Amino acid sequence: MKKQVLALAISAILLAACGKKEEPAPAAAPAAPVAAAPAAPAAPAGPVYDDEKVLNIYNWPDYVPEGMVAAFEKESGIKVNYDTFETNEALHAKLVAGNTGYDIVVPGTVFAKGQIEGGLLQPLKKDQIPNLANMDPAIMATLTKADPENKHLVPWAWGFTTVGINKTKVEKALGGMAMPENAWDLVFKPEYTSKLKSCGIAYLDSPTEIIPVALHYIGKDAYSNDAADYKAAGEMLAKVRKDVRLFSSTMIDDIAGGKACVSIAWSGDVNIAAGRATENGSKDVIEAMLPSTGALIFFDTMAVTKDAKHPNNAAAFIDFYLRPENAALMSNEMGYPTGNKAGVAQVKPEIASNKTIFVEADYFAKMIPPSSFTNEAREAMANTYNAFKKGK
């Protein structure tokens, strides 16, 4: 399938999948028709900059193509200060505390809805971001669950939380035991984890990544508001706690460096780790899995903080990022699919054909669409995760 056709198919399924959260529909039901992309507001004659030529960005690590920030600095004359955080929780705490010192932040939608409702993010200067017109309308429609009318958020990247494996080491550790049909068994089922602990099991060190997939694994709503569901997830996790070696915030290095042969990780990070291991001379096969019951979709989004001192510079950077060639770089270099329709044609064929980056439409329909948590659910999730991590 040509990558343009694949992207359109994924977009249609994405709209259908996100609708399922509120109102389940039969699997055979056709996807809702995709409306034409809304026209961007009339753009000014050129970029509008703040008097102070500075931009402060707070993003995830290993999440920007090499040279992109430098290219923006050269073109605009703006000095970019680029810092990183490890978890949504860390970013959220900084936003709540106020006086962040940052202009652009990149929250996941699982947190962004509450941040918008809490007044922690300001509306986008859409008249200064004409390249918003490049965005896939299906992707933007998905974001309205967190950001009604698309006033605050622009996709940075999207992907899914899944199981990553070093196939070479996993097969050796399992001996003659066959791989499970459902890859989640490798990290949640004691008969597998008891064998794989010898080569290392790593979990992302984040409640919002681990608990939803644990809930999904035991047949519960990944974004449940029922305290009993969290208790059940904690009981399941307790059975494998002794086999987990790492709670990682440096997953790429941990996978590529051989600290873990199986992980709960972000799809793009697994693909980056595979490339990094090859660059370092390893012949091990590292790959992101597609669990039979589905993986957890995430969206990371650009937003402007309420206390941003350089909002015009922020708008200029967002518009720069949304150029087709820059959107394609996120796929080509970082291993994440792009939601930029204008950039799809510039994605390398070997990337567009990678089913763990641009997943096929029939698998996409199985995936867990993004949502958000109530405050009570977030507290239950944090308590469950902390007890699991401490082995209590």
C-alpha positions in Angstrom: 0.0 0.0 0.0 1.3 3.4 -0.9 2.1 5.5 2.1 -0.4 8.2 1.1 -3.2 5.6 1.0 -2.0 4.1 4.3 -2.1 7.5 6.0 -5.7 8.1 4.8 -6.8 4.7 6.0 -5.3 5.2 9.4 -6.9 8.6 9.7 -10.4 7.2 9.1 -9.9 4.4 11.5 -8.5 6.8 14.1 -11.8 8.8 14.1 -13.8 5.6 14.4 -11.6 4.3 17.3 -11.9 7.4 19.4 -15.7 7.4 19.0 -15.7 3.9 20.6 -14.7 5.3 24.0 -18.1 6.9 24.6 -20.3 4.7 22.5 -19.1 1.3 21.5 -20.0 0.3 17.9 -19.8 -3.0 16.0 -16.4 -3.7 14.5 -17.9 -3.7 11.0 -19.4 -0.2 11.3 -18.0 2.2 8.7 -15.8 5.0 9.9 -17.3 8.4 10.1 -16.6 10.5 7.0 -13.6 12.9 7.4 -14.4 16.5 6.9 -12.2 18.8 4.9 -9.4 20.4 6.8 -10.6 23.8 8.2 -9.0 26.7 6.5 -6.3 28.4 8.5 -6.9 32.0 9.4 -5.3 34.6 7.1 -1.6 34.7 7.8 0.4 37.9 8.4 2.9 38.9 5.8 5.7 37.0 7.6 6.6 35.6 11.1 5.8 37.8 14.0 8.5 37.8 16.7 8.7 39.1 20.2 11.2 41.9 21.0 13.3 39.5 23.0 14.6 36.9 20.5 14.4 33.9 22.9 12.3 30.8 23.0 12.1 28.4 25.9 10.9 24.8 25.1 10.2 22.0 27.5 9.9 18.6 25.8 10.5 14.9 26.2 14.1 13.6 25.7 15.2 12.1 22.4 12.2 13.6 20.7 13.4 16.1 18.1 15.2 15.5 14.8 18.9 16.5 14.8 19.4 19.9 13.4 15.8 21.1 13.5 16.2 23.5 16.4 19.4 24.9 14.9 17.7 25.4 11.6 14.9 27.4 13.3 17.5 29.5 15.2 19.4 30.3 12.0 16.3 31.2 10.0 14.7 33.3 12.8 17.6 34.6 14.8 15.8 33.4 17.9 17.9 31.6 20.6 16.2 28.4 21.7 16.7 27.1 25.2 15.6 23.4 25.0 15.1 21.5 28.3 13.6 18.0 28.8 11.4 16.2 31.3 10.9 12.5 31.8 7.2 12.1 32.6 3.8 13.8 32.2 3.7 14.0 35.9 6.9 16.1 36.1 5.6 18.5 33.5 2.2 18.8 35.2 3.8 19.6 38.5 5.8 22.4 37.0 2.7 23.9 35.2 0.7 23.7 38.4 3.5 25.4 40.4 3.5 28.4 38.0 6.3 30.6 36.8 7.5 27.8 34.6 10.0 29.9 32.6 8.9 28.0 29.4 7.0 29.2 26.4 6.2 25.8 24.7 5.6 22.6 26.5 4.7 19.2 25.1 2.1 17.4 27.3 0.4 14.2 26.5 -3.4 14.5 25.9 -4.0 12.3 29.0 -2.9 15.4 31.0 -3.6 18.2 28.6 -7.4 18.3 29.1 -7.1 19.1 32.8 -4.3 21.6 32.1 -6.6 23.4 29.6 -9.5 23.4 32.0 -7.2 24.6 34.8 -6.1 27.6 32.8 -2.5 26.5 32.6 -2.3 26.8 28.8 -3.2 29.8 26.6 -5.0 29.7 23.3 -2.8 29.4 20.2 -2.2 32.4 18.0 -3.7 30.6 15.0 -3.4 33.6 12.7 0.4 33.3 13.0 0.4 29.5 12.3 -0.8 29.1 8.7 0.8 25.6 8.5 -2.0 24.4 10.7 -3.8 23.8 7.4 -1.3 20.9 6.8 -2.7 18.8 9.7 -4.8 15.7 9.1 -8.4 16.7 10.1 -8.9 13.2 11.6 -6.0 13.8 14.0 -7.3 17.2 14.9 -10.8 15.8 15.5 -9.2 13.3 17.9 -7.6 16.1 19.9 -11.0 17.8 20.5 -11.6 15.2 23.2 -8.9 17.0 25.2 -9.1 20.4 23.5 -12.6 21.4 22.2 -12.4 23.5 19.0 -8.6 22.8 18.8 -7.8 26.1 20.5 -4.8 25.0 22.6 -3.0 22.0 21.2 -1.0 21.0 18.1 0.3 17.5 17.7 4.1 17.0 18.2 4.0 13.3 17.6 1.9 10.3 18.3 2.5 6.6 18.7 1.6 3.8 21.1 2.7 2.2 24.4 3.5 -1.4 23.7 5.9 -4.3 24.4 9.4 -4.0 23.0 11.7 -7.0 22.7 15.3 -7.9 22.0 14.1 -10.9 20.0 17.5 -12.6 20.1 17.7 -12.5 23.9 14.1 -13.3 24.5 14.1 -16.4 22.4 17.2 -17.6 24.3 15.7 -16.9 27.7 12.5 -18.6 26.8 14.3 -21.7 25.7 11.9 -24.0 23.9 8.8 -22.0 25.1 6.8 -20.5 22.3 6.2 -16.8 22.0 2.7 -15.9 23.2 0.0 -14.8 20.8 -0.6 -11.7 23.0 2.7 -9.9 23.5 1.4 -8.4 26.8 1.8 -11.8 28.3 5.6 -11.3 28.1 5.4 -8.5 30.7 2.3 -9.5 32.7 2.1 -13.3 32.9 4.3 -15.0 35.5 5.1 -18.0 33.4 6.8 -15.7 30.9 8.2 -13.1 33.3 9.8 -15.7 35.5 12.0 -16.7 32.5 12.6 -13.3 31.0 13.8 -11.8 34.3 17.2 -13.4 33.5 17.8 -11.0 30.6 15.9 -8.1 32.1 12.3 -6.7 32.2 11.9 -2.9 32.1 8.7 -0.9 32.7 8.4 2.8 31.8 8.6 4.7 35.1 5.2 6.4 34.7 1.8 5.5 36.2 -0.1 6.8 33.2 1.8 4.4 30.9 1.7 1.2 33.0 -1.6 1.3 34.8 -3.8 1.8 31.7 -2.3 -1.1 29.8 -2.5 -3.3 33.0 -6.2 -2.4 33.2 -6.7 -3.3 29.6 -4.8 -6.6 30.0 -7.3 -7.7 32.7 -10.3 -6.7 30.6 -11.0 -3.4 32.3 -11.4 0.1 30.8 -7.9 1.5 30.4 -9.2 4.9 31.7 -11.5 3.5 34.4 -13.0 5.6 37.2 -13.7 2.5 39.3 -11.5 2.0 42.3 -12.1 -1.7 42.2 -10.5 -1.9 38.8 -7.4 -0.3 40.1 -7.3 -2.8 42.9 -7.6 -5.7 40.5 -4.8 -4.2 38.3 -2.5 -3.9 41.3 -3.2 -7.5 42.3 -2.2 -8.7 38.8 1.0 -6.5 38.8 2.0 -7.8 42.2 2.4 -11.3 40.8 5.2 -10.1 38.4 6.8 -7.4 40.6 9.7 -9.7 41.6 10.6 -10.2 38.0 10.8 -6.6 36.9 14.4 -5.3 36.9 14.0 -1.7 35.9 11.6 1.2 36.1 13.1 3.3 33.4 13.1 6.9 32.3 16.0 6.2 29.8 14.4 3.4 27.9 16.2 3.9 24.6 19.6 3.5 26.2 18.4 0.6 28.4 17.1 -1.4 25.4 19.9 -0.5 23.1 22.5 -1.2 25.8 21.2 -4.6 26.7 19.9 -3.8 30.3 16.4 -5.1 29.2 15.4 -7.8 26.7 11.7 -7.0 27.1 10.0 -3.7 28.0 6.8 -1.7 28.3 7.9 1.2 26.1 6.9 3.7 23.5 6.9 2.4 20.0 9.1 5.1 18.6 11.7 4.6 21.4 11.9 0.9 20.6 12.6 1.7 17.0 15.2 4.3 17.9 16.8 1.8 20.2 17.0 -0.8 17.4 18.8 1.7 15.2 21.1 2.8 18.0 22.0 -0.9 18.8 22.9 -1.5 15.2 25.0 1.6 15.1 26.9 0.3 18.1 27.7 -3.0 16.4 25.0 -5.2 17.9 23.5 -7.9 15.7 20.6 -8.5 18.1 17.1 -8.0 16.6 15.1 -5.4 18.5 11.5 -4.7 17.6 8.3 -3.2 18.8 5.4 -5.7 19.1 1.8 -5.4 18.1 -0.1 -7.1 20.9 -3.1 -9.1 19.7 -5.5 -7.2 22.1 -4.1 -3.8 21.0 -1.6 -1.2 22.2 -2.2 2.2 24.0 -2.3 5.1 21.6 -0.8 8.4 22.8 -0.6 11.9 21.5 2.0 14.4 22.6 1.1 18.0 21.8 2.6 21.4 21.6 1.0 24.0 23.8 1.9 27.5 25.0 2.0 28.1 28.7 -0.2 30.7 30.3 2.9 32.6 31.6 4.8 32.4 28.3 7.0 35.5 27.8 7.6 34.9 24.1 4.2 33.8 22.7 4.9 35.2 19.2 8.2 33.3 19.0 6.3 30.2 20.2 3.8 30.6 17.3 6.7 31.0 14.9 8.3 27.8 16.0 5.0 25.8 15.9 4.5 27.0 12.3 8.1 26.1 11.4 7.6 22.6 12.9 4.4 22.1 10.9 6.2 22.5 7.5 5.9 19.3 5.5 9.6 18.6 5.4 9.9 19.0 9.2 6.9 16.8 9.9 8.5 14.1 7.7 11.7 14.3 9.7 9.8 13.1 12.8 9.0 9.9 11.0 12.2 9.5 9.1 14.6 10.1 12.0 12.6 9.6 15.2 10.4 6.6 14.2 7.0 8.2 14.9 4.1 8.5 12.5 3.2 12.1 11.4 -0.3 13.6 11.6 0.8 16.2 9.0 -0.9 15.3 5.7 1.3 17.5 3.7 4.4 15.7 5.1 3.4 12.1 4.3 4.7 12.2 0.8 8.2 13.0 2.1 8.3 10.0 4.5 10.9 7.4 3.4 9.4 4.2 1.9 11.1 2.0 4.4 9.5 4.0 7.2 6.1 4.2 5.7 6.1 0.4 5.2 7.1 -0.3 8.8 4.0 -1.6 10.4 5.1 -0.6 13.9 5.3 3.1 12.8 2.4 3.4 10.3 0.3 0.6 11.6 -2.2 -1.0 9.3 -5.9 0.0 9.5 -7.1 -3.4 10.7 -4.7 -3.4 13.6 -5.4 0.3 14.4 -9.0 -0.6 15.0 -7.9 -2.8 17.9 -5.9 -0.1 19.7 -6.8 1.7 22.8 -7.8 5.3 22.0 -6.6 8.2 24.1 -8.7 9.6 26.9 -8.2 11.3 30.3 -8.7 10.6 34.0 -10.8 12.1 36.7 -8.9 13.4 39.7 -10.1 10.5 41.7 -9.0 8.0 39.1 -5.6 9.7 38.9 -5.2 9.3 42.6 -6.1 5.7 42.5 -3.7 5.1 39.6 -0.8 6.8 41.4 -1.5 4.8 44.6 -1.7 1.5 42.7 1.5 2.3 40.8 3.5 3.4 43.8 2.5 0.3 45.8 3.4 -1.9 42.8 6.8 -0.2 42.4 7.6 -0.5 46.1 6.6 -4.2 46.1 3.9 -3.7 48.7 
